[in-house]
């Protein structure tokens, strides 16, 4: 099932997500649906709050060389990050069509639980490091625009509001 992506302004995006405590068939189905939703939206990461679910997990697939490499991150946390920073352009499925340069740690180590309940660790750099930090931010109620200056953030949010109004008007 493809879920609609929650758009900026929905309170679920601003609240920290609750930890996942039950690893069951319902969670597995939700994870499968989130991957399907992410692929349909042409994203590389999707956090549960982005589909209206206030649980602490995300799915990521950078699809290197156009092959799927899905990762499920349940209750993830950054346990180490480099002092070195990297800036790259980011977008977000919850802020459709909006992009900005965001500076984050160049390398991170993330501890998480996989879908079978096993504890895992991943060391990441480059796009994967940025993606992991972006999705974990979602789980903490933080959006990529929160890393920008007030001026840049307000410009993006005004532009998004205008585009959403235009889409609604065209749909009528």
Secondary structure by P-SEA (a helix, b strand, c coil): ccccccccccccccbbbcccccccaaaaaaaaaaaaaaaaacccccccccccccccccccccccccccbbbbbccccccccccbbbbbbbbbcccccbbbbbbccccbbbbbbccccccbbbbbccaaaaaaaaaaaaaacccccccccaaaaaaaaaaaaaaaaaaaaaac
